[in-house]
Amino acid sequence: MRIGIALAALLTFAALQMPLKEADAATSEAERAKICEEAEARYQDLFGKPSKDEPVTIVKMYKYTFCPAVLKVKQGTTVRWVNVDKRTSHSVWFKEQGKEESDRLFSEENVELKLDFPPGDLGYLCGPHHEKEGMKARIIITE
């Protein structure tokens, strides 16, 4: 009987946690959207134009977040990662693909990579900050 009561309590607790996890995910997405909006404003302040007006695809690094978190590009596209943080350095590392980590990028510095990976869904991260949720991202490469 005690096992049944304990199991019922555990299942009730687990059921109550499900909506919290969904709410946390929604909050995280809302927080990420706000951070990415701030990153774009900072980019425009630094470089005098929207990132979409650049001749290459831009990923901004700001407040321990890659913006955008998911990017879809054609194979062979050049992507520029730009650090728009004020005091934090970041890197770009396609670790799972066996690529070397980029040098640390300080404020206003960037690295460009031509994405010649085969089509697929690739994860990448910031070497010094990969334990932070926002410092992991994905690029979906199409033909």
C-alpha positions as YAML, in Angstrom:
chain: A
units: angstrom
residues:
- id: 1
  name: MET
  ca: [0.00, 0.00, 0.00]
- id: 2
  name: ARG
  ca: [2.80, 2.42, 0.89]
- id: 3
  name: ILE
  ca: [4.45, 1.71, -2.46]
- id: 4
  name: GLY
  ca: [1.18, 2.55, -4.22]
- id: 5
  name: ILE
  ca: [0.86, 5.84, -2.34]
- id: 6
  name: ALA
  ca: [4.50, 6.73, -3.01]
- id: 7
  name: LEU
  ca: [4.11, 5.89, -6.70]
- id: 8
  name: ALA
  ca: [0.93, 7.97, -6.94]
- id: 9
  name: ALA
  ca: [2.70, 10.89, -5.26]
- id: 10
  name: LEU
  ca: [5.65, 10.55, -7.63]
- id: 11
  name: LEU
  ca: [3.40, 10.44, -10.70]
- id: 12
  name: THR
  ca: [1.45, 13.46, -9.47]
- id: 13
  name: PHE
  ca: [4.70, 15.37, -8.90]
- id: 14
  name: ALA
  ca: [5.94, 14.42, -12.39]
- id: 15
  name: ALA
  ca: [2.66, 15.50, -13.97]
- id: 16
  name: LEU
  ca: [2.87, 18.85, -12.20]
- id: 17
  name: GLN
  ca: [6.42, 19.35, -13.48]
- id: 18
  name: MET
  ca: [5.46, 18.93, -17.15]
- id: 19
  name: PRO
  ca: [3.72, 22.31, -17.51]
- id: 20
  name: LEU
  ca: [6.60, 23.98, -15.65]
- id: 21
  name: LYS
  ca: [9.11, 22.59, -18.14]
- id: 22
  name: GLU
  ca: [6.97, 23.81, -21.02]
- id: 23
  name: ALA
  ca: [6.68, 27.23, -19.37]
- id: 24
  name: ASP
  ca: [10.46, 27.29, -18.82]
- id: 25
  name: ALA
  ca: [11.00, 26.52, -22.51]
- id: 26
  name: ALA
  ca: [8.62, 29.31, -23.52]
- id: 27
  name: THR
  ca: [10.39, 31.69, -21.15]
- id: 28
  name: SER
  ca: [13.75, 30.66, -22.56]
- id: 29
  name: GLU
  ca: [12.53, 31.30, -26.11]
- id: 30
  name: ALA
  ca: [11.11, 34.67, -25.08]
- id: 31
  name: GLU
  ca: [14.37, 35.54, -23.32]
- id: 32
  name: ARG
  ca: [16.38, 34.44, -26.37]
- id: 33
  name: ALA
  ca: [14.20, 36.56, -28.66]
- id: 34
  name: LYS
  ca: [14.76, 39.59, -26.42]
- id: 35
  name: ILE
  ca: [18.52, 38.99, -26.31]
- id: 36
  name: CYS
  ca: [18.64, 38.60, -30.10]
- id: 37
  name: GLU
  ca: [16.66, 41.82, -30.55]
- id: 38
  name: GLU
  ca: [19.20, 43.60, -28.32]
- id: 39
  name: ALA
  ca: [22.05, 41.97, -30.27]
- id: 40
  name: GLU
  ca: [20.69, 43.34, -33.54]
- id: 41
  name: ALA
  ca: [20.36, 46.84, -32.05]
- id: 42
  name: ARG
  ca: [23.93, 46.62, -30.79]
- id: 43
  name: TYR
  ca: [25.10, 45.43, -34.22]
- id: 44
  name: GLN
  ca: [23.44, 48.42, -35.86]
- id: 45
  name: ASP
  ca: [25.00, 50.79, -33.31]
- id: 46
  name: LEU
  ca: [28.45, 49.34, -33.96]
- id: 47
  name: PHE
  ca: [28.33, 48.95, -37.73]
- id: 48
  name: GLY
  ca: [25.74, 51.51, -38.84]
- id: 49
  name: LYS
  ca: [23.42, 49.15, -40.69]
- id: 50
  name: PRO
  ca: [21.20, 46.11, -40.11]
- id: 51
  name: SER
  ca: [22.99, 42.77, -40.19]
- id: 52
  name: LYS
  ca: [20.66, 41.64, -43.01]
- id: 53
  name: ASP
  ca: [22.23, 44.32, -45.24]
- id: 54
  name: GLU
  ca: [25.65, 42.65, -45.11]
- id: 55
  name: PRO
  ca: [26.92, 40.69, -48.15]
- id: 56
  name: VAL
  ca: [27.24, 37.55, -45.98]
- id: 57
  name: THR
  ca: [24.97, 35.84, -43.46]
- id: 58
  name: ILE
  ca: [25.54, 37.19, -39.94]
- id: 59
  name: VAL
  ca: [25.33, 35.36, -36.62]
- id: 60
  name: LYS
  ca: [25.66, 37.65, -33.63]
- id: 61
  name: MET
  ca: [27.18, 36.57, -30.30]
- id: 62
  name: TYR
  ca: [25.68, 38.48, -27.38]
- id: 63
  name: LYS
  ca: [24.96, 37.78, -23.72]
- id: 64
  name: TYR
  ca: [26.11, 34.17, -24.05]
- id: 65
  name: THR
  ca: [23.75, 33.58, -26.97]
- id: 66
  name: PHE
  ca: [24.15, 32.86, -30.68]
- id: 67
  name: CYS
  ca: [21.59, 34.88, -32.67]
- id: 68
  name: PRO
  ca: [19.95, 33.19, -34.46]
- id: 69
  name: ALA
  ca: [20.05, 29.88, -32.61]
- id: 70
  name: VAL
  ca: [19.07, 27.98, -35.75]
- id: 71
  name: LEU
  ca: [20.19, 29.10, -39.17]
- id: 72
  name: LYS
  ca: [19.26, 27.53, -42.50]
- id: 73
  name: VAL
  ca: [21.67, 28.15, -45.40]
- id: 74
  name: LYS
  ca: [22.71, 26.63, -48.71]
- id: 75
  name: GLN
  ca: [25.89, 24.58, -48.89]
- id: 76
  name: GLY
  ca: [28.84, 26.88, -49.65]
- id: 77
  name: THR
  ca: [27.31, 29.93, -47.94]
- id: 78
  name: THR
  ca: [29.74, 32.19, -46.09]
- id: 79
  name: VAL
  ca: [28.66, 32.97, -42.54]
- id: 80
  name: ARG
  ca: [30.21, 35.68, -40.39]
- id: 81
  name: TRP
  ca: [30.02, 35.34, -36.61]
- id: 82
  name: VAL
  ca: [30.32, 38.75, -34.94]
- id: 83
  name: ASN
  ca: [30.87, 39.37, -31.24]
- id: 84
  name: VAL
  ca: [28.65, 42.32, -30.28]
- id: 85
  name: ASP
  ca: [29.21, 41.86, -26.53]
- id: 86
  name: LYS
  ca: [31.04, 44.65, -24.74]
- id: 87
  name: ARG
  ca: [33.44, 42.68, -22.54]
- id: 88
  name: THR
  ca: [33.17, 38.95, -23.23]
- id: 89
  name: SER
  ca: [35.13, 36.93, -25.77]
- id: 90
  name: HIS
  ca: [33.56, 34.05, -27.68]
- id: 91
  name: SER
  ca: [34.57, 31.45, -30.24]
- id: 92
  name: VAL
  ca: [32.94, 29.29, -32.91]
- id: 93
  name: TRP
  ca: [33.60, 25.57, -32.80]
- id: 94
  name: PHE
  ca: [32.20, 22.80, -34.99]
- id: 95
  name: LYS
  ca: [33.55, 20.27, -32.52]
- id: 96
  name: GLU
  ca: [31.44, 17.28, -33.62]
- id: 97
  name: GLN
  ca: [32.67, 17.78, -37.19]
- id: 98
  name: GLY
  ca: [36.30, 17.65, -36.04]
- id: 99
  name: LYS
  ca: [37.02, 21.28, -36.90]
- id: 100
  name: GLU
  ca: [39.37, 23.45, -34.86]
- id: 101
  name: GLU
  ca: [37.92, 26.05, -32.56]
- id: 102
  name: SER
  ca: [38.21, 29.62, -33.87]
- id: 103
  name: ASP
  ca: [40.39, 32.15, -32.09]
- id: 104
  name: ARG
  ca: [38.67, 34.05, -29.29]
- id: 105
  name: LEU
  ca: [36.67, 36.92, -30.72]
- id: 106
  name: PHE
  ca: [36.57, 40.07, -28.63]
- id: 107
  name: SER
  ca: [34.07, 42.90, -28.97]
- id: 108
  name: GLU
  ca: [33.48, 43.87, -32.62]
- id: 109
  name: GLU
  ca: [35.71, 41.06, -33.93]
- id: 110
  name: ASN
  ca: [34.45, 38.39, -36.30]
- id: 111
  name: VAL
  ca: [35.28, 35.17, -38.03]
- id: 112
  name: GLU
  ca: [33.98, 34.08, -41.44]
- id: 113
  name: LEU
  ca: [33.58, 30.49, -42.52]
- id: 114
  name: LYS
  ca: [32.49, 29.11, -45.86]
- id: 115
  name: LEU
  ca: [30.17, 26.26, -44.95]
- id: 116
  name: ASP
  ca: [31.28, 23.49, -47.26]
- id: 117
  name: PHE
  ca: [29.94, 20.77, -44.99]
- id: 118
  name: PRO
  ca: [27.65, 18.17, -46.57]
- id: 119
  name: PRO
  ca: [23.93, 18.96, -46.28]
- id: 120
  name: GLY
  ca: [22.56, 18.25, -42.83]
- id: 121
  name: ASP
  ca: [21.89, 19.59, -39.37]
- id: 122
  name: LEU
  ca: [25.12, 20.68, -37.68]
- id: 123
  name: GLY
  ca: [25.59, 21.71, -34.10]
- id: 124
  name: TYR
  ca: [28.26, 24.17, -33.05]
- id: 125
  name: LEU
  ca: [29.25, 25.90, -29.83]
- id: 126
  name: CYS
  ca: [31.30, 28.57, -28.14]
- id: 127
  name: GLY
  ca: [34.40, 26.89, -26.70]
- id: 128
  name: PRO
  ca: [34.70, 28.91, -23.49]
- id: 129
  name: HIS
  ca: [30.94, 29.11, -22.83]
- id: 130
  name: HIS
  ca: [29.42, 25.91, -24.25]
- id: 131
  name: GLU
  ca: [28.00, 24.99, -20.85]
- id: 132
  name: LYS
  ca: [25.59, 27.92, -21.20]
- id: 133
  name: GLU
  ca: [22.44, 26.98, -23.10]
- id: 134
  name: GLY
  ca: [22.57, 29.92, -25.52]
- id: 135
  name: MET
  ca: [26.13, 29.18, -26.57]
- id: 136
  name: LYS
  ca: [25.10, 26.12, -28.53]
- id: 137
  name: ALA
  ca: [23.41, 26.53, -31.88]
- id: 138
  name: ARG
  ca: [22.60, 24.75, -35.14]
- id: 139
  name: ILE
  ca: [23.04, 25.33, -38.82]
- id: 140
  name: ILE
  ca: [20.92, 23.43, -41.27]
- id: 141
  name: ILE
  ca: [22.78, 23.13, -44.57]
- id: 142
  name: THR
  ca: [20.77, 22.47, -47.71]
- id: 143
  name: GLU
  ca: [21.94, 21.69, -51.26]
...
